[in-house]
Amino acid sequence: MEVKLKVSYNRLWKLLIDRGMQKKPTYVVVGASKSTFAKLGENENVTLPILLGICQVLECDFGDIMEAIFDNKEGKMQV
């Protein structure tokens, strides 16, 4: 049985909207590049220090900005 998970940063974007924040000022304060935030927008992997920086700036935890989701059409584990 192979379970394929991928990361989703939709929670990050929702959190920024809820707090009335924009991407550019956020990545500047975090010390990230525009291309790193573009990776987040494509749900690609980024380094742990970037994720920690985002959490520090937003005063939140990993689960507040990201989640692991199943990478299949059914949205559930395949057996």
C-alpha positions as a Markdown table, in Angstrom:
| # | Residue | x | y | z |
|---|---|---|---|---|
| 1 | Met | 0.0 | 0.0 | 0.0 |
| 2 | Glu | 1.5 | 3.3 | -1.1 |
| 3 | Val | 0.1 | 6.5 | 0.3 |
| 4 | Lys | 1.1 | 9.6 | -1.5 |
| 5 | Leu | 0.8 | 12.9 | 0.3 |
| 6 | Lys | 1.6 | 16.4 | -0.9 |
| 7 | Val | 1.7 | 19.7 | 0.9 |
| 8 | Ser | -0.8 | 22.4 | 0.6 |
| 9 | Tyr | -0.2 | 26.0 | 1.7 |
| 10 | Asn | -3.8 | 27.1 | 1.2 |
| 11 | Arg | -4.0 | 27.8 | 5.0 |
| 12 | Leu | -1.2 | 30.3 | 4.7 |
| 13 | Trp | -3.0 | 32.3 | 2.0 |
| 14 | Lys | -6.2 | 32.2 | 4.0 |
| 15 | Leu | -4.4 | 33.4 | 7.1 |
| 16 | Leu | -2.8 | 36.3 | 5.3 |
| 17 | Ile | -6.2 | 37.3 | 3.9 |
| 18 | Asp | -7.9 | 37.0 | 7.3 |
| 19 | Arg | -5.2 | 39.2 | 8.8 |
| 20 | Gly | -5.3 | 41.7 | 5.9 |
| 21 | Met | -1.7 | 41.0 | 5.0 |
| 22 | Gln | -0.2 | 40.9 | 1.5 |
| 23 | Lys | 2.5 | 38.5 | 0.2 |
| 24 | Lys | 5.2 | 40.9 | -0.6 |
| 25 | Pro | 5.5 | 42.6 | 2.8 |
| 26 | Thr | 5.3 | 39.2 | 4.4 |
| 27 | Tyr | 8.1 | 37.6 | 2.4 |
| 28 | Val | 10.3 | 40.6 | 2.9 |
| 29 | Val | 9.9 | 40.5 | 6.7 |
| 30 | Val | 10.4 | 36.7 | 6.6 |
| 31 | Gly | 13.6 | 37.2 | 4.6 |
| 32 | Ala | 12.4 | 35.0 | 1.8 |
| 33 | Ser | 12.6 | 35.7 | -1.9 |
| 34 | Lys | 9.8 | 36.3 | -4.3 |
| 35 | Ser | 10.6 | 32.9 | -6.0 |
| 36 | Thr | 10.3 | 31.1 | -2.6 |
| 37 | Phe | 6.8 | 32.5 | -2.2 |
| 38 | Ala | 6.0 | 31.5 | -5.8 |
| 39 | Lys | 7.0 | 27.9 | -4.8 |
| 40 | Leu | 4.5 | 28.2 | -1.9 |
| 41 | Gly | 1.9 | 29.3 | -4.3 |
| 42 | Glu | 2.5 | 26.1 | -6.4 |
| 43 | Asn | 2.5 | 23.9 | -3.3 |
| 44 | Glu | 6.2 | 23.0 | -3.8 |
| 45 | Asn | 8.6 | 22.2 | -1.1 |
| 46 | Val | 10.5 | 25.0 | 0.7 |
| 47 | Thr | 13.1 | 24.8 | 3.4 |
| 48 | Leu | 12.3 | 24.5 | 7.1 |
| 49 | Pro | 14.0 | 27.8 | 8.0 |
| 50 | Ile | 11.5 | 29.6 | 5.6 |
| 51 | Leu | 8.5 | 27.8 | 7.2 |
| 52 | Leu | 9.9 | 28.7 | 10.7 |
| 53 | Gly | 10.3 | 32.3 | 9.7 |
| 54 | Ile | 6.7 | 32.5 | 8.4 |
| 55 | Cys | 5.4 | 31.0 | 11.6 |
| 56 | Gln | 7.5 | 33.4 | 13.7 |
| 57 | Val | 6.3 | 36.5 | 11.7 |
| 58 | Leu | 2.6 | 35.3 | 11.8 |
| 59 | Glu | 2.9 | 34.0 | 15.4 |
| 60 | Cys | 1.5 | 30.6 | 14.4 |
| 61 | Asp | 2.3 | 26.9 | 14.1 |
| 62 | Phe | 3.0 | 24.8 | 11.0 |
| 63 | Gly | -0.6 | 23.5 | 11.0 |
| 64 | Asp | -1.9 | 27.0 | 10.7 |
| 65 | Ile | -0.1 | 27.6 | 7.4 |
| 66 | Met | 0.1 | 24.2 | 5.8 |
| 67 | Glu | -1.4 | 20.7 | 5.6 |
| 68 | Ala | -0.6 | 17.3 | 4.1 |
| 69 | Ile | -3.2 | 16.2 | 1.6 |
| 70 | Phe | -3.7 | 13.0 | -0.3 |
| 71 | Asp | -2.3 | 13.1 | -3.8 |
| 72 | Asn | -5.1 | 11.2 | -5.6 |
| 73 | Lys | -8.4 | 12.0 | -7.2 |
| 74 | Glu | -10.5 | 10.4 | -4.5 |
| 75 | Gly | -8.8 | 12.4 | -1.8 |
| 76 | Lys | -8.3 | 9.3 | 0.4 |
| 77 | Met | -5.8 | 6.6 | 1.0 |
| 78 | Gln | -5.7 | 3.9 | -1.7 |
| 79 | Val | -5.5 | 0.3 | -0.5 |
